[in-house]
Amino acid sequence: DPDVDGMLLRGFVTLKVETEGVEAIGSVLYLSASAGAATVTVPGSGDFARIIGYSLSTSEQIYFNPDNTWVEVA
């Protein structure tokens, strides 16, 4: 609830939901096409790809810095 918890525009955060795939430190994270999770896998054909940040560790800590660019994957 942004009225209570605020809203993160850019910064460091620990995700509540596990990242889809196996990430290494520095991995690019994309917005997943399923359930709005983070994923290390580039979305597939017909989906939209958008970078949401970078992995800082394998314990779901990320640098959240969503890119303003999105691309439809052909």
LOKEGU-740704 format. One record per residue: residue in three letters; z, y, x of N, C-alpha, C, O, CB in turn. Coordinates in steps of 0.001 Angstrom, whole numbers, plus 500000, padded with zeros to 6 digits. Glycine has a CB too. Example, Ala and Ser with C-alpha at 12.3 -4.5 7.8 and 13.67 -1.06 7.14 Angstrom:
ALA507800494310513190507800495500512300507800496700513200508465496681514236509046495527511308SER507080497750512850507140498940513670507870500030512900508039501138513409505725499402514084
***
This chain:
ASP500000498825500841500000500000500000500000501247500893501028501543501503501223499993499039PRO498903501981500993498834503135501885499808504252501531500180505042502398497450503679501883ASP500229504328500257501207505354499891502565505086500543503320506019500819501361505420498367VAL502869503821500784504153503433501359504039503198502864504851503702503641504683502174500669ASP503027502430503271502904501993504657502004502869505519502032502756506745502393500607504686GLY501212503734504907500275504542505669498965503804505863498750502727505306500869504924507018MET498080504411506673496765503829506906496417504001508383496556505093508935495681504489505989LEU495973502943509008495608502987510419494123503310510552493278502576510040495942501645511118LEU493809504392511230492421504766511476491949504268512830490780503920512998492254506277511388ARG492862504233513800492571503756515151493902503512515835494816504330515731491689504782515960GLY494016502396516531495250502126517263495522500643517422494659499800517176496412502777516568PHE496737500347517838497147498981518134497866498394516931498695499058516308498051498935519385VAL497543497134516602498127496492515432498158494978515646497336494423516374497330496851514148THR499121494323514997499172492865514957498715492433513575499307492828512571500612492323515281LEU497665491623513518497118491170512244498049490155511590498662489336512274495722490561512443LYS498151490211510270498947489238509521498179487939509320498780486872509194499362489816508167VAL496856488027509289496004486867509071495379486467510402494930487327511160494909487164508003GLU495346485179510688494792484694511942493304485011512048492563484891511072495019483193512074THR492881485415513232491476485701513499490661484417513405491079483372513904491304486355514888GLU489493484497512762488608483337512677487932483128514017487344484060514566487554483517511556GLY488006481920514552487423481611515849488456481745516952489595482143516707486233482517516129VAL488053481415518154488950481477519311488600482706520114487519482797520696488849480193520189GLU489525483655520141489242484893520862489903484892522233490957484286522429489714486102520053ALA489276485572523167489835485808524487490186487287524570489695488090523776488836485385525626ILE491005487637525494491366489043525666490089489840525919489297489499526797492388489229526841GLY489902490896525147488713491735525268487579491345524341486556492029524297488225491699526662SER487743490246523590486690489817522661486434490885521607487358491533521115487073488487521984VAL485163491052521274484783491940520180485140491241518877484882490047518726483253492306520233LEU485729491969517936486072491413516635485215492071515564485039493290515546487577491606516329TYR484695491255514691483850491724513594484607491548512288485522490730512195482490490958513557LEU484222492317511284484733492107509945484051490863509397482823490791509355484488493356509027SER484844489885508977484303488624508487483681488801507113484122489635506322485391487555508439ALA482662488014506838482015488036505520482854487292504487482608487412503287480610487419505600SER483841486525504944484695485780504012486114486333504025486770486359505066484707484280504365ALA486569486764502887487957487186502667488417488387503493489617488649503575488855486048502954GLY487498489110504097487862490328504815488690490122506062489386491041506495488591491214503916ALA488636488941506652489381488650507873488617489160509090487470489592508976489647487136507999ALA489255489107510251488583489424511511488014488135512089488607487067511939489563490110512525THR486871488234512745486239487060513336485596487426514670485200488570514893485188486465512375VAL485501486431515552484805486645516824483336486261516706482552486513517621485474485837517948THR482962485655515588481593485210515356480785486317514683481213486892513682481576483930514495VAL479618486606515244478736487599514627478318487072513258477901485919513152477479487895515528PRO478419487882512212478018487425510872476586486896510865475761487292511689478154488568509856GLY476302485992509919475011485321509858473943486117509129474167487248508697475168483999509201SER472788485502509004471619486109508382471923486579506968472505485840506174470461485127508365GLY471529487803506655471747488379505346473085489082505184473304489777504192471628487327504330ASP473991488907506158475287489581506127475211490877506918474253491112507655476399488667506689PHE476223491710506760476320492944507519477310492767508654478385492203508447476735494115506614ALA476973493236509855477851493139511017478468494501511294477777495518511347477078492624512260ARG479795494496511471480495495731511822481636495382512755482471494537512431481019496474510553ILE481677496024513904482765495820514858483993496556514336483924497731513975482371496321516294ILE485135495835514301486369496482513846487360496710514971488327497451514794487018495655512770GLY487143496091516127488068496306517228487900495263518316486868494600518427489489496297516724TYR488966495140519129488931494270520298490243493518520426491310494078520176488649495079521573SER490171492256520813491356491420520952492151491814522192491582492031523263490963489941521018LEU493469491902522038494351492199523168495082490957523645495525490899524792495356493276522788SER495212489963522775495885488717523122495501487664522098494796487950521130497432488902523182THR495970486444522320495693485381521363496739485345520254496699484448519412495637484034522072SER497663486285520228498686486318519172498371487391518137499274488031517597500079486568519778GLU497082487582517865496583488465516803496837489952517049496778490742516107497210488077515505GLN497116490347518281497240491764518598495859492301518935495146491734519763498237492000519774ILE495487493406518284494165493971518507494242495479518692495208496132518296493236493627517347TYR493190496008519306492978497455519310491996497702518180490822497348518281492435498001520722PHE492475498306517107491664498571515926490924499874516141491532500940516238492533498627514637ASN489599499777516215488758500947516440487413500675515768486424500395516445488585501254517981PRO487376500757514418486149500389513719484974501282514081485079502509514099486373500435512235ASP483857500637514369482633501343514705482032501899513424482111501258512376481628500412515439ASN481440503066513492480794503666512321479441503041512015478837503330510982480626505154512528THR478966502186512913477664501557512756477809500199512098478720499445512438476962501420514107TRP476935499875511166476848498543510601475386498156510561474511498997510360477491498475509186VAL475131496865510758473757496378510855473616495158509957474481494282509953473378496034512333GLU472520495100509192472240493886508419471552492899509339470519493198509937471357494190507155VAL472143491712509444471607490680510317470417490018509638470516489558508501472690489634510671ALA469294489974510342468066489402509765468050487897509885467094487253509453466831489983510443
***
